Every structure is written in C-alpha cells, then in structure tokens.
C-alpha cells in the first residue's frame, strides 16, 4: 500500500491512502484511524478522516514531523488487512413533502420521472457515510445503485435550513445547521444531526450506512417532537456485507 504524507501547516499532516473515492480506499483510511486509536502516538491531538486521507493534528513541541511519519509508517505496516463482513445501518426518517423537499419536483423533471419514482430511487438504497465535513456532523454519503443524472444547482443558495437532505448524482448529504449549499433539497429529517449537549453529538459517523425511511408530514412532526424531548431512538442494526 502506497502512503503519501502531505504537510498541512506546522501542526498537521494529511496521510493520503489513495487518489480515488472508493469503499476500498476509505476502508484503509478507517483502518489506519482505528490502528492509531488502539496504538496512539504521543503528541497527536486529533484525527479527521476524509474520502481518501486521514488528517492528523499534532503538537510539534511533543513530536516532530519526521518522528510522526516514522510512527505512522510503523502502524500502517502493522495494520491487519481484514475485509468488512458487516455494516452498521441507521434508519433515518425523511419527509419529502412540500417545503421540506422544495426541489423534489424539479429533480423529478430533470430525471423525467414522477416525484414518487424519485422518492423510491432515493429511499430504496443504503448510503455509505464516507466522511463528516464542511460543518460538524455534515455526513457525505453515497449510494451505489441508480444514481441521479443531475448535479449541483447552477446557483448555490446562501441559506438552507438545518436537517435538510440534499442530493446530486449518487450523493446525499445531511445538513446539520442553517448554512449555504448548492445542492438540491429533496427532503428533510425530523432528527437533530449535530447536538453538542450529547456525549456523542453526531447522528451519523463515517463508516456507517444510512437507510432513509419516508414519513408523512404528520409523522415528521411527531418524530420531531419526540426527538426534541430526547425520546426518539434511531433504529440501528448490523447487516452482512453482500
């Protein structure tokens, strides 16, 4: 396995595990992160996994770049090349109705399909969370069947609402906060995506899978109320990798 070290300022380095976006490369990133969590390096303060790399933040007063590089290489050589046999799936409710899915009709027209067919395409597959980025808890996810043909919107919006679920091609992202975005809003989840009052603030983590469950507006409102009270529990289960 070829590993590249790219210096990112004076206290961070990006460990490149490949140059393509794929499950295999991302699995190598997760394996390296897990290896470093099991066998930590003194001076490392934070690790941030991305599509094909692991960003490592460190304290140069505790460890030099060359020392860090040497320690990381030791751990890459010791990584067990184990295939994923199971995947963790989280069922996330989504409402596609009205203003909650403001771009649904436009997306359907771009695909030359009915809105019902687009909903079936979007909710009919499992999505793999490659990474969290742009904002805390912002999951970048992809499905591997029936990609849409449309891409980003020609003009980004300066503001979209938190909990929006946005799409382009085979990608679908969870929007944790009110923020700018150039993707198409296909629906909204009633669940809080990032909540720093919780020990684990993120709804979805890198390496997990998501199954979107369509709900009505009435169901959406009930789930939203339960989520705000802390009474909603996301259905999570394991499934064998096919």
C-alpha positions in Angstrom: 0.0 0.0 0.0 1.4 3.4 -1.1 1.1 6.1 1.6 1.8 9.8 1.0 2.4 12.4 3.6 1.3 15.9 2.8 2.3 18.7 5.2 -0.7 20.8 6.2 0.8 23.8 8.0 3.2 23.4 11.0 1.0 21.1 13.1 -0.9 18.8 10.8 -0.2 16.3 8.1 -2.6 14.6 5.6 -2.0 10.9 5.2 -3.1 10.0 1.6 -4.2 6.4 1.3 -5.2 6.7 -2.4 -6.3 9.1 -5.1 -9.8 7.8 -5.8 -13.1 7.8 -4.0 -13.9 4.2 -3.3 -15.1 1.9 -0.5 -11.7 0.1 -0.5 -9.6 3.3 -0.1 -11.9 4.7 2.5 -11.7 1.4 4.4 -7.9 1.8 4.5 -8.4 5.3 6.0 -10.7 3.9 8.7 -8.3 1.1 9.4 -5.4 3.5 9.9 -7.6 5.6 12.3 -8.6 2.5 14.3 -4.9 1.4 14.5 -3.9 4.8 15.8 -6.7 4.8 18.3 -5.6 1.4 19.5 -1.9 2.4 19.5 -1.8 6.1 20.0 1.1 8.3 19.1 2.3 10.8 21.8 1.7 14.3 20.6 -1.2 13.6 18.3 -4.2 15.7 19.3 -6.9 14.9 16.7 -7.6 12.8 13.6 -10.0 13.7 10.8 -10.9 11.0 8.2 -11.9 12.1 4.7 -12.7 10.3 1.5 -9.1 9.0 0.9 -6.9 10.5 3.6 -6.5 10.9 7.3 -5.7 14.3 8.6 -3.6 14.1 11.7 -3.2 17.2 14.0 -0.2 17.1 16.3 1.9 19.2 18.7 5.3 19.8 17.2 6.7 20.6 20.6 5.9 16.9 21.5 6.8 15.1 18.3 8.5 16.3 15.1 7.1 15.7 11.6 9.8 13.1 10.8 9.1 11.2 14.1 5.4 11.3 13.4 5.9 10.0 9.9 8.0 7.1 11.2 5.4 6.2 13.8 2.6 6.3 11.3 4.5 4.0 8.9 5.1 1.5 11.7 1.3 1.4 12.2 0.5 1.1 8.5 2.8 -1.9 8.3 1.1 -3.5 11.3 -2.5 -3.0 10.1 -4.5 -6.2 9.7 -6.0 -6.3 6.2 -9.4 -7.5 7.3 -12.4 -7.4 5.0 -15.6 -5.8 6.3 -18.2 -8.6 6.8 -20.9 -6.5 8.5 -22.1 -3.0 8.2 -23.9 -0.7 10.7 -27.1 0.7 9.3 -29.1 3.6 10.8 -32.7 4.2 9.7 -33.2 8.0 9.2 -36.8 9.2 8.7 -37.2 11.7 5.9 -40.2 13.7 4.8 -40.3 14.7 1.1 -43.5 16.8 1.3 -44.0 20.5 0.4 -41.3 22.9 1.6 -39.4 20.1 3.3 -38.5 18.8 -0.2 -38.6 22.1 -2.1 -36.5 20.8 -5.1 -38.2 17.4 -5.4 -40.4 18.3 -8.4 -37.5 20.0 -10.2 -35.4 16.9 -9.6 -38.1 14.7 -10.9 -38.4 16.8 -14.0 -34.7 16.6 -14.6 -34.9 12.8 -14.3 -38.0 12.7 -16.5 -39.7 10.8 -13.7 -42.6 11.2 -11.3 -41.9 12.5 -7.8 -43.0 9.1 -6.5 -40.3 7.4 -8.6 -37.6 9.8 -7.4 -38.6 9.1 -3.8 -38.4 5.3 -4.5 -34.9 5.8 -6.0 -33.7 7.9 -3.2 -35.1 5.8 -0.3 -34.7 2.4 -1.9 -30.9 2.0 -1.3 -28.4 2.2 1.5 -26.0 5.1 1.7 -22.4 4.8 2.9 -21.0 7.7 5.0 -17.6 8.4 3.7 -16.8 11.3 6.0 -18.0 14.2 8.0 -17.1 17.6 6.7 -17.9 21.2 5.8 -19.8 21.5 9.1 -19.7 19.3 12.3 -21.9 16.2 11.7 -22.3 17.0 7.9 -22.3 13.5 6.5 -21.1 13.0 2.9 -22.9 9.8 1.8 -23.2 7.8 -1.4 -25.4 5.0 -2.8 -24.0 2.6 -5.4 -27.2 1.9 -7.4 -29.4 4.1 -9.6 -27.6 7.4 -9.5 -29.4 10.5 -10.5 -28.2 12.3 -13.6 -28.4 15.9 -12.2 -25.6 17.6 -10.4 -25.4 20.7 -8.2 -27.7 23.7 -8.8 -26.5 26.4 -11.2 -26.6 29.0 -8.4 -25.9 28.0 -4.7 -28.3 29.2 -2.1 -26.9 31.5 0.6 -29.1 29.8 3.2 -30.8 26.4 3.6 -32.4 25.0 6.7 -30.8 22.6 9.2 -31.8 18.9 8.8 -32.2 19.3 5.0 -31.2 16.2 3.0 -29.6 17.3 -0.3 -28.7 15.3 -3.4 -26.7 15.2 -6.6 -25.9 12.2 -8.8 -25.4 9.3 -6.3 -24.6 11.5 -3.3 -26.9 12.5 -0.5 -25.7 14.7 2.4 -27.2 15.5 5.9 -27.2 19.3 6.6 -26.6 19.8 10.4 -27.1 23.6 10.6 -28.6 26.5 8.7 -25.9 27.1 6.1 -25.1 27.9 2.4 -25.4 25.0 0.0 -25.5 24.4 -3.8 -27.2 21.0 -3.8 -30.8 20.1 -4.4 -33.1 19.8 -1.3 -35.0 16.6 -1.7 -36.4 16.2 1.8 -35.9 16.9 5.5 -35.3 14.7 8.5 -37.0 15.5 11.8 -33.9 14.3 13.7 -31.2 16.6 15.0 -28.0 15.9 13.1 -25.5 17.5 15.5 -26.2 18.1 19.1 -23.4 19.2 21.4 -25.4 18.6 24.5 -25.0 14.9 23.9 -21.9 12.9 24.7 -21.9 11.7 21.1 -23.1 14.7 19.2 -23.3 13.2 15.7 -26.3 11.4 14.2 -24.2 9.6 11.7 -20.5 8.7 11.8 -18.0 8.0 9.0 -18.1 4.3 8.1 -21.8 3.8 8.9 -24.6 3.2 6.5 -28.0 5.1 6.3 -31.4 3.9 5.1 -33.8 6.7 4.5 -37.4 5.9 5.7 -40.1 8.0 4.1 -42.6 9.5 6.5 -45.7 11.8 6.2 -45.7 15.3 7.4 -47.8 14.2 10.4 -45.3 11.5 11.2 -42.5 14.0 10.7 -44.0 16.4 13.3 -44.5 13.6 15.8 -40.9 12.4 15.4 -39.6 16.0 15.6 -41.4 16.5 18.9 -40.1 13.2 20.3 -36.5 14.0 19.2 -36.6 17.4 20.9 -37.7 15.7 24.1 -35.0 13.1 23.8 -37.4 10.2 23.4 -36.7 9.2 19.9 -34.2 6.3 19.3 -32.7 5.7 15.9 -33.2 2.1 14.7 -29.6 0.8 14.3 -28.7 -2.7 13.3 -26.0 -4.8 11.6 -26.2 -6.4 8.2 -23.9 -8.8 6.4 -21.9 -7.2 3.6 -23.1 -8.7 0.3 
